[in-house]
Amino acid sequence: MLNRICLATLVVALNMTMVLGADDTKKDGDLAGMWVVTKAERDGQAADQMKGDKVTFEGANMTIQGARDQKATIKTDAKKKPMTIDMTHEGRPTVEGIYEIKGDELKFCFALPGSSERPKDFTSKQGTMVINLKKEKK
């Protein structure tokens, strides 16, 4: 009888922890899958030509399908706040950025080449590119 009471208490406590601790932000930084660009801004100005581009992440590889198909490698650190990403296109310098995932929405902010440091927030301004994406449904 005491074991059942202890087990029931443990189950309730675990459920409360899951409910109270739940939010839509992915803590692990999992980018895997295909995402569609819903909005993009470069140097504080709309970059509508990127809207609708598809971005696929597989491990350390990123593929962009759009007006110009591109491939890059990425390195992420989901333990940092905000999470960080370094992206390298073949033959180009590495760009540093940050990202966040909330449910099926992904947001990046990259420092453009020539900028001296990684962005600290998701503000669209001179020297940055902010990209919003939505996870493509299977």
C-alpha positions in Angstrom: 0.0 0.0 0.0 2.8 2.4 0.9 4.6 1.6 -2.4 1.5 2.5 -4.4 1.1 5.8 -2.5 4.8 6.6 -3.2 4.4 5.6 -6.9 1.3 7.7 -7.3 3.0 10.7 -5.6 6.0 10.3 -7.9 3.8 10.1 -11.0 1.9 13.3 -10.0 5.2 15.1 -9.2 6.6 14.1 -12.6 3.5 15.2 -14.5 3.5 18.6 -12.6 7.2 19.1 -13.5 6.4 18.4 -17.2 3.4 20.7 -17.2 5.0 23.6 -15.2 8.4 23.3 -17.0 7.0 23.0 -20.5 7.4 25.7 -23.1 7.5 25.8 -26.9 11.2 26.6 -27.0 13.3 23.6 -28.0 16.2 23.4 -25.6 18.4 21.1 -27.7 18.6 23.3 -30.7 17.5 20.6 -33.1 17.5 22.0 -36.6 17.0 18.7 -38.4 14.5 18.7 -41.3 13.2 21.1 -43.9 12.3 24.7 -43.1 10.7 27.4 -45.3 11.7 31.1 -45.2 8.7 33.2 -44.2 10.6 36.5 -43.8 14.1 37.9 -44.2 15.8 41.2 -43.6 19.3 42.3 -44.5 20.9 45.5 -43.2 17.5 46.4 -41.7 15.7 46.1 -45.1 13.3 43.5 -46.4 15.0 40.7 -48.4 11.8 39.4 -50.1 13.8 37.4 -52.7 14.5 34.8 -50.0 10.8 34.3 -49.1 9.8 30.7 -49.9 13.3 29.4 -50.0 13.7 25.9 -48.5 16.5 25.2 -46.0 17.3 21.6 -45.1 19.5 20.6 -42.1 21.1 17.2 -41.9 23.7 16.9 -39.2 26.4 19.5 -40.0 25.1 20.1 -43.5 22.8 22.8 -44.7 21.2 23.0 -48.2 19.3 26.0 -49.4 16.9 25.6 -52.3 15.8 28.8 -53.9 16.7 31.3 -56.6 20.3 30.1 -56.0 20.8 26.7 -54.6 23.6 26.7 -52.0 25.3 24.3 -49.6 27.1 25.1 -46.4 28.3 23.4 -43.2 27.2 24.5 -39.8 28.5 24.3 -36.3 26.0 25.0 -33.5 26.1 25.3 -29.7 22.7 24.8 -28.2 24.0 25.3 -24.7 24.8 29.0 -25.2 22.1 31.6 -24.6 21.2 32.6 -27.3 22.1 29.4 -29.1 25.0 30.0 -31.6 25.6 28.9 -35.2 28.6 29.3 -37.4 27.9 28.8 -41.1 30.5 28.2 -43.8 29.7 28.3 -47.6 32.4 26.7 -49.7 35.0 29.3 -50.7 33.6 32.0 -48.4 34.4 33.2 -44.9 32.5 31.7 -41.9 29.6 33.9 -40.7 28.6 33.9 -37.0 25.0 33.9 -35.9 22.5 33.1 -33.2 19.2 31.2 -33.4 16.1 30.1 -31.5 13.4 27.6 -32.1 9.9 28.0 -30.8 7.6 25.2 -31.7 7.7 25.0 -35.5 9.3 28.4 -36.0 13.0 29.1 -36.3 14.8 32.4 -36.3 18.4 33.3 -37.2 20.4 36.4 -37.0 23.7 36.4 -38.8 26.5 38.9 -38.8 27.2 39.7 -42.4 30.8 39.3 -43.7 32.9 42.2 -42.5 31.0 42.6 -39.3 33.2 42.2 -36.3 31.1 40.2 -33.8 28.3 37.7 -33.5 24.9 39.3 -33.0 23.5 39.4 -29.4 19.8 39.7 -30.3 17.5 39.2 -33.3 17.3 42.9 -34.2 17.5 43.6 -37.9 20.1 46.4 -38.4 23.1 47.4 -40.5 25.5 44.5 -40.7 23.0 41.7 -39.9 20.7 39.4 -41.6 17.6 38.1 -39.8 15.7 35.1 -41.2 12.4 33.6 -40.0 11.5 30.1 -41.0 8.7 27.7 -40.4 9.1 23.9 -40.2 7.7 22.2 -43.3 5.1 19.6 -42.5 5.7 16.1 -43.8 
